[in-house]
C-alpha cells in the first residue's frame, strides 16, 4: 500500500522519494505569488499611509516583517537590518514548509 499525497493526483511520477521537491516548489510558488500581490497593493504610497480597517495581505506582511525584525534586533542588536533579508526569507520559507507538513497528504 502506498502513502497518499496530493501531488500524486497531478502526476504519477510523484512518490515518497521526490515529494519534498514538489512541496518545496509549491511553497516557493506560494511565497512568490503572495509577494507579488502584496507588492502590487503597496506600490501606491498615498493609499498605504492609512491602513485599511480589515486584515489584508499587505497588513499581514507588515506584521510578520516587524515581528521578525524586532526578534532579530533583540538577538543581533543594531546590525539586524543588515542581515534581515537573508534571515527573514529563510524564516518565512521554513515556517511555511513546516505549516504545510501539518496538512495530511503533503
Biopython code that builds the backbone (N, CA, C, O; Angstrom):
import numpy as np
from Bio.PDB.StructureBuilder import StructureBuilder

atoms = [
    (1, "UNK", "N", (0.844, -1.177, 0.000)),
    (1, "UNK", "CA", (0.000, 0.000, 0.000)),
    (1, "UNK", "C", (0.890, 1.241, 0.000)),
    (1, "UNK", "O", (1.872, 1.320, 0.739)),
    (2, "UNK", "N", (0.533, 2.193, -0.830)),
    (2, "UNK", "CA", (1.315, 3.416, -0.954)),
    (2, "UNK", "C", (0.700, 4.533, -0.113)),
    (2, "UNK", "O", (-0.509, 4.572, 0.112)),
    (3, "UNK", "N", (1.553, 5.425, 0.336)),
    (3, "UNK", "CA", (1.080, 6.584, 1.074)),
    (3, "UNK", "C", (0.383, 7.546, 0.125)),
    (3, "UNK", "O", (0.780, 7.699, -1.030)),
    (4, "UNK", "N", (-0.658, 8.189, 0.629)),
    (4, "UNK", "CA", (-1.386, 9.169, -0.180)),
    (4, "UNK", "C", (-0.687, 10.509, -0.108)),
    (4, "UNK", "O", (-0.237, 10.921, 0.962)),
    (5, "UNK", "N", (-0.590, 11.196, -1.242)),
    (5, "UNK", "CA", (-0.177, 12.582, -1.267)),
    (5, "UNK", "C", (-0.961, 13.292, -2.358)),
    (5, "UNK", "O", (-1.367, 12.676, -3.344)),
    (6, "UNK", "N", (-1.167, 14.565, -2.181)),
    (6, "UNK", "CA", (-1.976, 15.338, -3.119)),
    (6, "UNK", "C", (-1.300, 15.476, -4.470)),
    (6, "UNK", "O", (-1.984, 15.623, -5.482)),
    (7, "UNK", "N", (0.015, 15.433, -4.513)),
    (7, "UNK", "CA", (0.727, 15.603, -5.775)),
    (7, "UNK", "C", (0.584, 14.396, -6.688)),
    (7, "UNK", "O", (0.768, 14.516, -7.900)),
    (8, "UNK", "N", (0.260, 13.236, -6.130)),
    (8, "UNK", "CA", (0.071, 12.053, -6.967)),
    (8, "UNK", "C", (-1.170, 12.177, -7.836)),
    (8, "UNK", "O", (-1.306, 11.450, -8.820)),
    (9, "UNK", "N", (-2.076, 13.083, -7.493)),
    (9, "UNK", "CA", (-3.236, 13.335, -8.338)),
    (9, "UNK", "C", (-2.858, 14.086, -9.601)),
    (9, "UNK", "O", (-3.566, 14.009, -10.606)),
    (10, "UNK", "N", (-1.743, 14.817, -9.561)),
    (10, "UNK", "CA", (-1.288, 15.590, -10.713)),
    (10, "UNK", "C", (-0.438, 14.732, -11.643)),
    (10, "UNK", "O", (-0.608, 14.768, -12.861)),
    (11, "UNK", "N", (0.474, 13.964, -11.065)),
    (11, "UNK", "CA", (1.388, 13.170, -11.877)),
    (11, "UNK", "C", (1.668, 11.841, -11.181)),
    (11, "UNK", "O", (1.670, 11.756, -9.953)),
    (12, "UNK", "N", (1.902, 10.820, -11.976)),
    (12, "UNK", "CA", (2.248, 9.507, -11.421)),
    (12, "UNK", "C", (3.705, 9.425, -10.991)),
    (12, "UNK", "O", (4.093, 8.484, -10.299)),
    (13, "UNK", "N", (4.505, 10.389, -11.388)),
    (13, "UNK", "CA", (5.933, 10.378, -11.063)),
    (13, "UNK", "C", (6.239, 10.837, -9.642)),
    (13, "UNK", "O", (7.365, 10.682, -9.170)),
    (14, "UNK", "N", (5.263, 11.392, -8.969)),
    (14, "UNK", "CA", (5.470, 11.875, -7.601)),
    (14, "UNK", "C", (5.246, 10.715, -6.645)),
    (14, "UNK", "O", (4.162, 10.132, -6.604)),
    (15, "UNK", "N", (6.271, 10.386, -5.882)),
    (15, "UNK", "CA", (6.158, 9.336, -4.874)),
    (15, "UNK", "C", (6.900, 9.779, -3.621)),
    (15, "UNK", "O", (7.274, 10.947, -3.508)),
    (16, "UNK", "N", (7.115, 8.885, -2.697)),
    (16, "UNK", "CA", (7.747, 9.268, -1.435)),
    (16, "UNK", "C", (9.228, 9.593, -1.587)),
    (16, "UNK", "O", (9.841, 10.114, -0.655)),
    (17, "UNK", "N", (9.814, 9.295, -2.748)),
    (17, "UNK", "CA", (11.227, 9.620, -2.964)),
    (17, "UNK", "C", (11.446, 11.076, -3.357)),
    (17, "UNK", "O", (12.484, 11.653, -3.030)),
    (18, "UNK", "N", (10.492, 11.671, -4.046)),
    (18, "UNK", "CA", (10.704, 13.031, -4.542)),
    (18, "UNK", "C", (9.594, 14.011, -4.168)),
    (18, "UNK", "O", (9.500, 15.080, -4.772)),
    (19, "UNK", "N", (8.766, 13.683, -3.208)),
    (19, "UNK", "CA", (7.684, 14.597, -2.832)),
    (19, "UNK", "C", (8.220, 15.880, -2.204)),
    (19, "UNK", "O", (7.572, 16.922, -2.301)),
    (20, "UNK", "N", (9.377, 15.832, -1.568)),
    (20, "UNK", "CA", (9.938, 17.032, -0.946)),
    (20, "UNK", "C", (10.259, 18.100, -1.984)),
    (20, "UNK", "O", (10.188, 19.291, -1.681)),
    (21, "UNK", "N", (10.607, 17.700, -3.194)),
    (21, "UNK", "CA", (10.892, 18.664, -4.256)),
    (21, "UNK", "C", (9.616, 19.401, -4.648)),
    (21, "UNK", "O", (9.625, 20.623, -4.796)),
    (22, "UNK", "N", (8.527, 18.670, -4.814)),
    (22, "UNK", "CA", (7.265, 19.291, -5.190)),
    (22, "UNK", "C", (6.705, 20.141, -4.062)),
    (22, "UNK", "O", (6.116, 21.191, -4.319)),
    (23, "UNK", "N", (6.873, 19.714, -2.837)),
    (23, "UNK", "CA", (6.405, 20.510, -1.697)),
    (23, "UNK", "C", (7.179, 21.821, -1.595)),
    (23, "UNK", "O", (6.592, 22.874, -1.346)),
    (24, "UNK", "N", (8.480, 21.759, -1.784)),
    (24, "UNK", "CA", (9.299, 22.976, -1.734)),
    (24, "UNK", "C", (8.949, 23.919, -2.876)),
    (24, "UNK", "O", (8.889, 25.135, -2.690)),
    (25, "UNK", "N", (8.719, 23.356, -4.055)),
    (25, "UNK", "CA", (8.342, 24.191, -5.197)),
    (25, "UNK", "C", (6.993, 24.863, -4.956)),
    (25, "UNK", "O", (6.795, 26.013, -5.350)),
    (26, "UNK", "N", (6.075, 24.164, -4.320)),
    (26, "UNK", "CA", (4.776, 24.750, -4.032)),
    (26, "UNK", "C", (4.891, 25.881, -3.009)),
    (26, "UNK", "O", (4.203, 26.895, -3.126)),
    (27, "UNK", "N", (5.750, 25.713, -2.016)),
    (27, "UNK", "CA", (5.949, 26.774, -1.023)),
    (27, "UNK", "C", (6.584, 27.998, -1.670)),
    (27, "UNK", "O", (6.177, 29.126, -1.393)),
    (28, "UNK", "N", (7.572, 27.787, -2.525)),
    (28, "UNK", "CA", (8.220, 28.908, -3.215)),
    (28, "UNK", "C", (7.216, 29.624, -4.116)),
    (28, "UNK", "O", (7.202, 30.853, -4.176)),
    (29, "UNK", "N", (6.381, 28.861, -4.813)),
    (29, "UNK", "CA", (5.351, 29.454, -5.662)),
    (29, "UNK", "C", (4.347, 30.243, -4.837)),
    (29, "UNK", "O", (3.929, 31.326, -5.246)),
    (30, "UNK", "N", (3.955, 29.724, -3.695)),
    (30, "UNK", "CA", (3.034, 30.430, -2.805)),
    (30, "UNK", "C", (3.641, 31.741, -2.303)),
    (30, "UNK", "O", (2.963, 32.767, -2.262)),
    (31, "UNK", "N", (4.908, 31.703, -1.925)),
    (31, "UNK", "CA", (5.588, 32.922, -1.460)),
    (31, "UNK", "C", (5.697, 33.938, -2.587)),
    (31, "UNK", "O", (5.462, 35.127, -2.372)),
    (32, "UNK", "N", (6.050, 33.484, -3.789)),
    (32, "UNK", "CA", (6.208, 34.398, -4.911)),
    (32, "UNK", "C", (4.885, 35.054, -5.296)),
    (32, "UNK", "O", (4.838, 36.263, -5.520)),
    (33, "UNK", "N", (3.826, 34.279, -5.373)),
    (33, "UNK", "CA", (2.524, 34.845, -5.758)),
    (33, "UNK", "C", (2.010, 35.814, -4.706)),
    (33, "UNK", "O", (1.540, 36.901, -5.043)),
    (34, "UNK", "N", (2.093, 35.432, -3.431)),
    (34, "UNK", "CA", (1.605, 36.338, -2.382)),
    (34, "UNK", "C", (2.468, 37.598, -2.281)),
    (34, "UNK", "O", (1.956, 38.670, -1.958)),
    (35, "UNK", "N", (3.765, 37.481, -2.554)),
    (35, "UNK", "CA", (4.629, 38.665, -2.548)),
    (35, "UNK", "C", (4.289, 39.609, -3.686)),
    (35, "UNK", "O", (4.289, 40.827, -3.506)),
    (36, "UNK", "N", (3.998, 39.057, -4.856)),
    (36, "UNK", "CA", (3.609, 39.907, -5.985)),
    (36, "UNK", "C", (2.281, 40.609, -5.727)),
    (36, "UNK", "O", (2.122, 41.781, -6.070)),
    (37, "UNK", "N", (1.332, 39.906, -5.131)),
    (37, "UNK", "CA", (0.047, 40.524, -4.811)),
    (37, "UNK", "C", (0.239, 41.643, -3.785)),
    (37, "UNK", "O", (-0.329, 42.724, -3.935)),
    (38, "UNK", "N", (1.025, 41.391, -2.761)),
    (38, "UNK", "CA", (1.273, 42.421, -1.743)),
    (38, "UNK", "C", (2.048, 43.594, -2.329)),
    (38, "UNK", "O", (1.771, 44.745, -1.990)),
    (39, "UNK", "N", (3.015, 43.322, -3.204)),
    (39, "UNK", "CA", (3.799, 44.395, -3.820)),
    (39, "UNK", "C", (2.911, 45.286, -4.683)),
    (39, "UNK", "O", (3.057, 46.508, -4.673)),
    (40, "UNK", "N", (2.000, 44.683, -5.423)),
    (40, "UNK", "CA", (1.099, 45.479, -6.264)),
    (40, "UNK", "C", (0.229, 46.393, -5.421)),
    (40, "UNK", "O", (-0.069, 47.515, -5.828)),
    (41, "UNK", "N", (-0.179, 45.925, -4.252)),
    (41, "UNK", "CA", (-1.008, 46.755, -3.386)),
    (41, "UNK", "C", (-0.198, 47.799, -2.635)),
    (41, "UNK", "O", (-0.742, 48.830, -2.239)),
    (42, "UNK", "N", (1.087, 47.554, -2.431)),
    (42, "UNK", "CA", (1.932, 48.501, -1.694)),
    (42, "UNK", "C", (2.594, 49.530, -2.594)),
    (42, "UNK", "O", (3.262, 50.437, -2.097)),
    (43, "UNK", "N", (2.425, 49.413, -3.913)),
    (43, "UNK", "CA", (3.070, 50.354, -4.838)),
    (43, "UNK", "C", (2.576, 51.775, -4.639)),
    (43, "UNK", "O", (3.370, 52.714, -4.692)),
    (44, "UNK", "N", (1.310, 51.948, -4.417)),
    (44, "UNK", "CA", (0.733, 53.277, -4.275)),
    (44, "UNK", "C", (0.885, 53.739, -2.835)),
    (44, "UNK", "O", (0.118, 53.340, -1.959)),
    (45, "UNK", "N", (1.874, 54.578, -2.601)),
    (45, "UNK", "CA", (2.224, 55.007, -1.254)),
    (45, "UNK", "C", (1.103, 55.836, -0.627)),
    (45, "UNK", "O", (0.837, 55.725, 0.569)),
    (46, "UNK", "N", (0.449, 56.663, -1.439)),
    (46, "UNK", "CA", (-0.584, 57.525, -0.893)),
    (46, "UNK", "C", (-1.734, 56.720, -0.293)),
    (46, "UNK", "O", (-2.315, 57.122, 0.715)),
    (47, "UNK", "N", (-2.065, 55.579, -0.913)),
    (47, "UNK", "CA", (-3.152, 54.766, -0.405)),
    (47, "UNK", "C", (-2.742, 53.962, 0.831)),
    (47, "UNK", "O", (-3.607, 53.562, 1.609)),
    (48, "UNK", "N", (-1.476, 53.723, 1.024)),
    (48, "UNK", "CA", (-0.997, 52.876, 2.119)),
    (48, "UNK", "C", (-0.635, 53.662, 3.370)),
    (48, "UNK", "O", (-0.259, 53.060, 4.376)),
    (49, "UNK", "N", (-0.737, 54.987, 3.340)),
    (49, "UNK", "CA", (-0.400, 55.764, 4.531)),
    (49, "UNK", "C", (-1.353, 55.464, 5.680)),
    (49, "UNK", "O", (-0.934, 55.388, 6.835)),
    (50, "UNK", "N", (-2.622, 55.296, 5.368)),
    (50, "UNK", "CA", (-3.611, 54.936, 6.374)),
    (50, "UNK", "C", (-4.011, 53.488, 6.102)),
    (50, "UNK", "O", (-4.549, 53.189, 5.036)),
    (51, "UNK", "N", (-3.757, 52.583, 7.056)),
    (51, "UNK", "CA", (-4.084, 51.172, 6.809)),
    (51, "UNK", "C", (-5.593, 50.948, 6.731)),
    (51, "UNK", "O", (-6.384, 51.698, 7.303)),
    (52, "UNK", "N", (-5.960, 49.907, 6.017)),
    (52, "UNK", "CA", (-7.372, 49.555, 5.886)),
    (52, "UNK", "C", (-7.899, 49.034, 7.221)),
    (52, "UNK", "O", (-7.123, 48.624, 8.084)),
    (53, "UNK", "N", (-9.200, 49.052, 7.382)),
    (53, "UNK", "CA", (-9.816, 48.620, 8.623)),
    (53, "UNK", "C", (-9.800, 47.119, 8.826)),
    (53, "UNK", "O", (-9.895, 46.643, 9.957)),
    (54, "UNK", "N", (-9.680, 46.368, 7.736)),
    (54, "UNK", "CA", (-9.674, 44.910, 7.841)),
    (54, "UNK", "C", (-8.269, 44.375, 7.593)),
    (54, "UNK", "O", (-7.389, 45.100, 7.130)),
    (55, "UNK", "N", (-8.071, 43.102, 7.905)),
    (55, "UNK", "CA", (-6.765, 42.470, 7.709)),
    (55, "UNK", "C", (-6.612, 42.089, 6.237)),
    (55, "UNK", "O", (-7.419, 41.336, 5.693)),
    (56, "UNK", "N", (-5.570, 42.617, 5.606)),
    (56, "UNK", "CA", (-5.281, 42.309, 4.209)),
    (56, "UNK", "C", (-3.901, 41.669, 4.119)),
    (56, "UNK", "O", (-3.167, 41.625, 5.106)),
    (57, "UNK", "N", (-3.551, 41.175, 2.936)),
    (57, "UNK", "CA", (-2.253, 40.538, 2.744)),
    (57, "UNK", "C", (-1.084, 41.500, 3.013)),
    (57, "UNK", "O", (-0.126, 41.104, 3.677)),
    (58, "UNK", "N", (-1.129, 42.749, 2.522)),
    (58, "UNK", "CA", (-0.034, 43.671, 2.879)),
    (58, "UNK", "C", (0.076, 43.930, 4.376)),
    (58, "UNK", "O", (1.180, 44.044, 4.910)),
    (59, "UNK", "N", (-1.070, 44.024, 5.056)),
    (59, "UNK", "CA", (-1.031, 44.218, 6.517)),
    (59, "UNK", "C", (-0.419, 43.009, 7.206)),
    (59, "UNK", "O", (0.341, 43.160, 8.163)),
    (60, "UNK", "N", (-0.740, 41.816, 6.731)),
    (60, "UNK", "CA", (-0.166, 40.602, 7.293)),
    (60, "UNK", "C", (1.348, 40.582, 7.100)),
    (60, "UNK", "O", (2.090, 40.224, 8.014)),
    (61, "UNK", "N", (1.805, 40.969, 5.903)),
    (61, "UNK", "CA", (3.240, 41.041, 5.656)),
    (61, "UNK", "C", (3.929, 42.049, 6.567)),
    (61, "UNK", "O", (5.028, 41.794, 7.059)),
    (62, "UNK", "N", (3.287, 43.194, 6.792)),
    (62, "UNK", "CA", (3.879, 44.194, 7.673)),
    (62, "UNK", "C", (4.023, 43.667, 9.097)),
    (62, "UNK", "O", (5.038, 43.903, 9.751)),
    (63, "UNK", "N", (3.017, 42.962, 9.569)),
    (63, "UNK", "CA", (3.064, 42.397, 10.920)),
    (63, "UNK", "C", (4.186, 41.367, 11.020)),
    (63, "UNK", "O", (4.949, 41.374, 11.986)),
    (64, "UNK", "N", (4.291, 40.482, 10.027)),
    (64, "UNK", "CA", (5.324, 39.442, 10.035)),
    (64, "UNK", "C", (6.714, 40.060, 9.994)),
    (64, "UNK", "O", (7.600, 39.661, 10.749)),
    (65, "UNK", "N", (6.902, 41.040, 9.105)),
    (65, "UNK", "CA", (8.221, 41.671, 8.971)),
    (65, "UNK", "C", (8.617, 42.403, 10.242)),
    (65, "UNK", "O", (9.759, 42.297, 10.688)),
    (66, "UNK", "N", (7.696, 43.139, 10.824)),
    (66, "UNK", "CA", (8.007, 43.865, 12.062)),
    (66, "UNK", "C", (8.346, 42.914, 13.206)),
    (66, "UNK", "O", (9.260, 43.185, 13.985)),
    (67, "UNK", "N", (7.624, 41.811, 13.313)),
    (67, "UNK", "CA", (7.910, 40.865, 14.391)),
    (67, "UNK", "C", (9.251, 40.164, 14.193)),
    (67, "UNK", "O", (10.001, 39.983, 15.152)),
    (68, "UNK", "N", (9.555, 39.774, 12.972)),
    (68, "UNK", "CA", (10.846, 39.124, 12.713)),
    (68, "UNK", "C", (11.988, 40.100, 12.964)),
    (68, "UNK", "O", (13.003, 39.737, 13.559)),
    (69, "UNK", "N", (11.822, 41.341, 12.508)),
    (69, "UNK", "CA", (12.885, 42.334, 12.705)),
    (69, "UNK", "C", (13.082, 42.660, 14.185)),
    (69, "UNK", "O", (14.219, 42.812, 14.631)),
    (70, "UNK", "N", (12.011, 42.770, 14.943)),
    (70, "UNK", "CA", (12.181, 43.058, 16.374)),
    (70, "UNK", "C", (12.820, 41.874, 17.098)),
    (70, "UNK", "O", (13.615, 42.071, 18.018)),
    (71, "UNK", "N", (12.484, 40.656, 16.696)),
    (71, "UNK", "CA", (13.133, 39.481, 17.278)),
    (71, "UNK", "C", (14.630, 39.477, 16.959)),
    (71, "UNK", "O", (15.457, 39.184, 17.823)),
    (72, "UNK", "N", (14.965, 39.804, 15.714)),
    (72, "UNK", "CA", (16.375, 39.836, 15.318)),
    (72, "UNK", "C", (17.134, 40.947, 16.035)),
    (72, "UNK", "O", (18.289, 40.758, 16.416)),
    (73, "UNK", "N", (16.499, 42.104, 16.223)),
    (73, "UNK", "CA", (17.169, 43.201, 16.939)),
    (73, "UNK", "C", (17.432, 42.827, 18.387)),
    (73, "UNK", "O", (18.426, 43.266, 18.966)),
    (74, "UNK", "N", (16.570, 42.034, 18.976)),
    (74, "UNK", "CA", (16.794, 41.577, 20.342)),
    (74, "UNK", "C", (17.961, 40.608, 20.440)),
    (74, "UNK", "O", (18.630, 40.541, 21.471)),
    (75, "UNK", "N", (18.207, 39.859, 19.375)),
    (75, "UNK", "CA", (19.277, 38.862, 19.392)),
    (75, "UNK", "C", (20.577, 39.426, 18.823)),
    (75, "UNK", "O", (21.632, 39.310, 19.447)),
    (76, "UNK", "N", (20.504, 40.041, 17.631)),
    (76, "UNK", "CA", (21.713, 40.504, 16.933)),
    (76, "UNK", "C", (22.136, 41.891, 17.399)),
    (76, "UNK", "O", (23.326, 42.173, 17.538)),
    (77, "UNK", "N", (21.154, 42.754, 17.638)),
    (77, "UNK", "CA", (21.475, 44.122, 18.026)),
    (77, "UNK", "C", (21.232, 45.079, 16.871)),
    (77, "UNK", "O", (20.314, 44.882, 16.074)),
    (78, "UNK", "N", (22.056, 46.118, 16.782)),
    (78, "UNK", "CA", (21.837, 47.161, 15.782)),
    (78, "UNK", "C", (22.176, 46.720, 14.358)),
    (78, "UNK", "O", (21.850, 47.437, 13.412)),
    (79, "UNK", "N", (22.815, 45.576, 14.176)),
    (79, "UNK", "CA", (23.132, 45.070, 12.837)),
    (79, "UNK", "C", (21.999, 44.232, 12.235)),
    (79, "UNK", "O", (22.173, 43.665, 11.157)),
    (80, "UNK", "N", (20.866, 44.142, 12.890)),
    (80, "UNK", "CA", (19.770, 43.293, 12.424)),
    (80, "UNK", "C", (19.256, 43.675, 11.037)),
    (80, "UNK", "O", (19.022, 42.773, 10.232)),
    (81, "UNK", "N", (19.064, 44.963, 10.704)),
    (81, "UNK", "CA", (18.578, 45.270, 9.355)),
    (81, "UNK", "C", (19.528, 44.812, 8.240)),
    (81, "UNK", "O", (19.091, 44.562, 7.117)),
    (82, "UNK", "N", (20.800, 44.703, 8.547)),
    (82, "UNK", "CA", (21.769, 44.257, 7.550)),
    (82, "UNK", "C", (21.531, 42.787, 7.186)),
    (82, "UNK", "O", (21.659, 42.417, 6.019)),
    (83, "UNK", "N", (21.191, 41.958, 8.154)),
    (83, "UNK", "CA", (21.004, 40.527, 7.925)),
    (83, "UNK", "C", (19.541, 40.129, 7.749)),
    (83, "UNK", "O", (19.235, 38.954, 7.544)),
    (84, "UNK", "N", (18.635, 41.108, 7.828)),
    (84, "UNK", "CA", (17.209, 40.798, 7.759)),
    (84, "UNK", "C", (16.775, 40.121, 6.457)),
    (84, "UNK", "O", (16.011, 39.159, 6.529)),
    (85, "UNK", "N", (17.208, 40.556, 5.279)),
    (85, "UNK", "CA", (16.717, 39.891, 4.059)),
    (85, "UNK", "C", (17.002, 38.393, 4.034)),
    (85, "UNK", "O", (16.130, 37.612, 3.650)),
    (86, "UNK", "N", (18.174, 37.984, 4.426)),
    (86, "UNK", "CA", (18.528, 36.563, 4.402)),
    (86, "UNK", "C", (17.794, 35.785, 5.491)),
    (86, "UNK", "O", (17.156, 34.771, 5.209)),
    (87, "UNK", "N", (17.881, 36.251, 6.717)),
    (87, "UNK", "CA", (17.277, 35.522, 7.832)),
    (87, "UNK", "C", (15.755, 35.569, 7.744)),
    (87, "UNK", "O", (15.091, 34.580, 8.054)),
    (88, "UNK", "N", (15.199, 36.693, 7.329)),
    (88, "UNK", "CA", (13.745, 36.796, 7.187)),
    (88, "UNK", "C", (13.203, 35.873, 6.114)),
    (88, "UNK", "O", (12.170, 35.233, 6.312)),
    (89, "UNK", "N", (13.888, 35.794, 4.973)),
    (89, "UNK", "CA", (13.442, 34.908, 3.896)),
    (89, "UNK", "C", (13.540, 33.448, 4.323)),
    (89, "UNK", "O", (12.634, 32.663, 4.045)),
    (90, "UNK", "N", (14.614, 33.080, 4.988)),
    (90, "UNK", "CA", (14.746, 31.707, 5.473)),
    (90, "UNK", "C", (13.684, 31.383, 6.518)),
    (90, "UNK", "O", (13.134, 30.282, 6.523)),
    (91, "UNK", "N", (13.395, 32.331, 7.398)),
    (91, "UNK", "CA", (12.382, 32.114, 8.427)),
    (91, "UNK", "C", (11.006, 31.878, 7.815)),
    (91, "UNK", "O", (10.299, 30.952, 8.215)),
    (92, "UNK", "N", (10.622, 32.709, 6.849)),
    (92, "UNK", "CA", (9.310, 32.568, 6.219)),
    (92, "UNK", "C", (9.229, 31.265, 5.441)),
    (92, "UNK", "O", (8.204, 30.586, 5.486)),
    (93, "UNK", "N", (10.298, 30.901, 4.723)),
    (93, "UNK", "CA", (10.300, 29.658, 3.947)),
    (93, "UNK", "C", (10.176, 28.431, 4.872)),
    (93, "UNK", "O", (9.369, 27.538, 4.616)),
    (94, "UNK", "N", (10.960, 28.397, 5.918)),
    (94, "UNK", "CA", (10.915, 27.256, 6.843)),
    (94, "UNK", "C", (9.579, 27.203, 7.581)),
    (94, "UNK", "O", (9.035, 26.121, 7.798)),
    (95, "UNK", "N", (9.050, 28.355, 7.965)),
    (95, "UNK", "CA", (7.749, 28.383, 8.630)),
    (95, "UNK", "C", (6.655, 27.829, 7.723)),
    (95, "UNK", "O", (5.843, 27.016, 8.165)),
    (96, "UNK", "N", (6.623, 28.254, 6.466)),
    (96, "UNK", "CA", (5.595, 27.760, 5.554)),
    (96, "UNK", "C", (5.775, 26.281, 5.238)),
    (96, "UNK", "O", (4.784, 25.565, 5.095)),
    (97, "UNK", "N", (6.999, 25.810, 5.126)),
    (97, "UNK", "CA", (7.230, 24.375, 4.915)),
    (97, "UNK", "C", (6.725, 23.567, 6.107)),
    (97, "UNK", "O", (6.111, 22.516, 5.925)),
    (98, "UNK", "N", (6.974, 24.040, 7.304)),
    (98, "UNK", "CA", (6.501, 23.329, 8.494)),
    (98, "UNK", "C", (4.988, 23.372, 8.627)),
    (98, "UNK", "O", (4.376, 22.390, 9.047)),
    (99, "UNK", "N", (4.373, 24.503, 8.272)),
    (99, "UNK", "CA", (2.917, 24.581, 8.328)),
    (99, "UNK", "C", (2.277, 23.690, 7.264)),
    (99, "UNK", "O", (1.211, 23.117, 7.494)),
    (100, "UNK", "N", (2.916, 23.570, 6.112)),
    (100, "UNK", "CA", (2.399, 22.701, 5.059)),
    (100, "UNK", "C", (2.495, 21.240, 5.461)),
    (100, "UNK", "O", (1.641, 20.437, 5.083)),
    (101, "UNK", "N", (3.506, 20.888, 6.211)),
    (101, "UNK", "CA", (3.684, 19.488, 6.590)),
    (101, "UNK", "C", (2.643, 19.031, 7.622)),
    (101, "UNK", "O", (2.481, 17.831, 7.847)),
    (102, "UNK", "N", (1.950, 19.969, 8.239)),
    (102, "UNK", "CA", (0.904, 19.618, 9.194)),
    (102, "UNK", "C", (-0.340, 19.118, 8.467)),
    (102, "UNK", "O", (-1.101, 18.322, 9.018)),
    (103, "UNK", "N", (-0.555, 19.578, 7.234)),
    (103, "UNK", "CA", (-1.733, 19.188, 6.452)),
    (103, "UNK", "C", (-1.531, 17.757, 5.947)),
    (103, "UNK", "O", (-0.493, 17.464, 5.355)),
    (104, "UNK", "N", (-2.474, 16.882, 6.161)),
    (104, "UNK", "CA", (-2.322, 15.489, 5.693)),
    (104, "UNK", "C", (-2.229, 15.424, 4.150)),
    (104, "UNK", "O", (-2.967, 16.105, 3.439)),
    (105, "UNK", "N", (-1.320, 14.603, 3.674)),
    (105, "UNK", "CA", (-1.151, 14.434, 2.245)),
    (105, "UNK", "C", (-0.037, 15.259, 1.649)),
    (105, "UNK", "O", (0.245, 15.135, 0.457)),
    (106, "UNK", "N", (0.613, 16.105, 2.449)),
    (106, "UNK", "CA", (1.733, 16.896, 1.952)),
    (106, "UNK", "C", (2.953, 16.380, 2.630)),
    (106, "UNK", "O", (4.052, 16.879, 2.387)),
]
sb = StructureBuilder()
sb.init_structure("model")
sb.init_model(0)
sb.init_chain("A")
sb.init_seg("    ")
for serial, (resi, resn, name, xyz) in enumerate(atoms, 1):
    if name == "N":
        sb.init_residue(resn, " ", resi, " ")
    sb.init_atom(name, np.array(xyz, "f"), 0.0, 1.0, " ", f" {name:<3s}", serial, name[0])
structure = sb.get_structure()
